[in-house]
Every structure is written in structure tokens, then in C-alpha cells.
Amino acid sequence: MLVNRNITVGSLRTSVRLEPQFWEALSDIAVRERLTVDRLCTIIDANAGELGRTAAIRVFIASYFAEIRTRESLSATVNSPSTIERPAPFTATFVPVTRAVG
């Protein structure tokens, strides 16, 4: 079910229809970034390129949380003790080669 809400993008009052989960995610991101939902939508709209406003918001939300997941994954990898076993040191056994002369 889509929920229609009025937002202000720049100085334009407009409406956007999104699923409730996207509205919740948009509000969560706005809180995390210390922005209003209107200001966040203005930023998203300014960077939308060829996308329509609603599609740009959905893509932004997915990208935002994917980036957080990637950063947390990388952070966990860097901060966790290595689980890779190191092989025993290589010890070369030198066998001299002699040539028979003659």
C-alpha cells in the first residue's frame, strides 16, 4: 500500500507516494543525518539525474543502507582478529649440484 505525503523540495510543495517502509527509512536517515525530511528530499532531488523524484528517493534509500552495510562489514574485517592461518615458514633445502667434468 502506498502512502501519499506532502513534502517541500526547495521551494516547491509537492506530494510523493511511497510504501510505509520507505517513509520510515527516509525519516530514519533524516534523523541520522540531522536533516528534515524536506531538506533530505531536496538534496536527493538535486542529485536525481534522469530519475523521477519517487524513484530517486527509493534508490537513495537502498544505496544509503547498502553503503552503511559495506562500511560495517569492512570495519568488522579490519577490527577483528585475523582468522587466516599463516603457513609454516619456508625452509629451503639446498642440494648442491655437481657436474662431472670430463
C-alpha positions as a printed NumPy array, in Angstrom:
array([[  0.   ,   0.   ,   0.   ],
       [  1.373,   3.401,  -0.982],
       [  1.189,   6.375,   1.353],
       [  0.874,   9.848,  -0.15 ],
       [  2.665,  12.638,   1.731],
       [  3.258,  16.289,   1.011],
       [  6.864,  17.446,   1.053],
       [  8.671,  20.623,   0.134],
       [ 11.513,  20.216,  -2.339],
       [ 13.387,  23.507,  -2.462],
       [ 10.527,  25.975,  -2.608],
       [  8.154,  23.589,  -4.398],
       [  5.365,  21.937,  -2.436],
       [  4.71 ,  18.513,  -3.934],
       [  3.426,  15.082,  -2.998],
       [  5.227,  11.754,  -3.085],
       [  3.763,   8.249,  -2.868],
       [  5.933,   5.663,  -1.132],
       [  5.455,   2.448,   0.79 ],
       [  5.312,   2.966,   4.582],
       [  8.688,   1.22 ,   4.973],
       [ 10.31 ,   3.778,   2.661],
       [  8.776,   6.673,   4.597],
       [ 10.115,   5.162,   7.801],
       [ 13.561,   4.659,   6.272],
       [ 13.575,   8.218,   4.928],
       [ 12.729,   9.548,   8.397],
       [ 15.45 ,   7.391,   9.97 ],
       [ 18.037,   8.685,   7.511],
       [ 16.954,  12.279,   8.109],
       [ 17.427,  11.806,  11.864],
       [ 20.846,  10.143,  11.371],
       [ 21.974,  12.963,   9.085],
       [ 20.406,  15.7  ,  11.246],
       [ 18.198,  16.936,   8.418],
       [ 14.491,  17.412,   7.953],
       [ 12.76 ,  15.023,   5.571],
       [ 12.072,  18.007,   3.304],
       [ 15.743,  19.021,   3.236],
       [ 16.803,  15.418,   2.588],
       [ 14.314,  15.158,  -0.287],
       [ 15.638,  18.441,  -1.693],
       [ 19.183,  17.028,  -1.685],
       [ 18.018,  13.756,  -3.25 ],
       [ 16.055,  15.618,  -5.914],
       [ 19.034,  17.84 ,  -6.768],
       [ 21.119,  14.71 ,  -7.422],
       [ 18.415,  12.621,  -9.114],
       [ 19.745,  12.956, -12.632],
       [ 17.342,  11.231, -15.033],
       [ 15.336,   9.528, -12.273],
       [ 11.927,  10.713, -11.233],
       [ 11.593,  12.028,  -7.694],
       [  9.971,   8.905,  -6.207],
       [ 12.425,   6.543,  -7.913],
       [ 15.342,   8.734,  -6.81 ],
       [ 14.163,   8.539,  -3.196],
       [ 13.88 ,   4.739,  -3.356],
       [ 17.31 ,   4.392,  -4.992],
       [ 18.838,   6.775,  -2.448],
       [ 17.423,   4.803,   0.492],
       [ 18.694,   1.492,  -0.886],
       [ 22.11 ,   2.996,  -1.648],
       [ 22.347,   4.646,   1.755],
       [ 21.786,   1.448,   3.701],
       [ 23.96 ,  -0.595,   1.31 ],
       [ 26.817,   1.839,   1.978],
       [ 26.332,   1.506,   5.741],
       [ 26.329,  -2.291,   5.451],
       [ 29.535,  -2.19 ,   3.365],
       [ 31.276,   0.126,   5.822],
       [ 30.249,  -2.011,   8.798],
       [ 31.434,  -5.137,   7.008],
       [ 34.795,  -3.569,   6.199],
       [ 35.108,  -2.226,   9.723],
       [ 34.4  ,  -5.648,  11.201],
       [ 37.015,  -7.206,   8.924],
       [ 39.667,  -4.653,   9.857],
       [ 38.943,  -4.735,  13.583],
       [ 38.545,  -8.475,  14.004],
       [ 41.48 , -10.746,  14.671],
       [ 42.758, -12.495,  11.615],
       [ 41.294, -15.919,  11.08 ],
       [ 43.683, -16.728,   8.272],
       [ 46.211, -19.321,   9.289],
       [ 49.716, -18.499,   8.269],
       [ 51.7  , -21.295,   6.707],
       [ 54.856, -22.525,   8.368],
       [ 57.936, -20.621,   7.246],
       [ 59.517, -21.998,   4.126],
       [ 62.845, -23.688,   4.721],
       [ 64.764, -24.28 ,   1.588],
       [ 66.855, -27.352,   1.435],
       [ 69.839, -26.622,  -0.705],
       [ 71.232, -29.545,  -2.545],
       [ 74.41 , -28.599,  -4.407],
       [ 74.533, -29.817,  -7.932],
       [ 77.881, -31.228,  -9.015],
       [ 78.869, -31.646, -12.546],
       [ 81.102, -34.339, -13.607],
       [ 83.929, -32.952, -15.644],
       [ 85.451, -34.911, -18.278]])
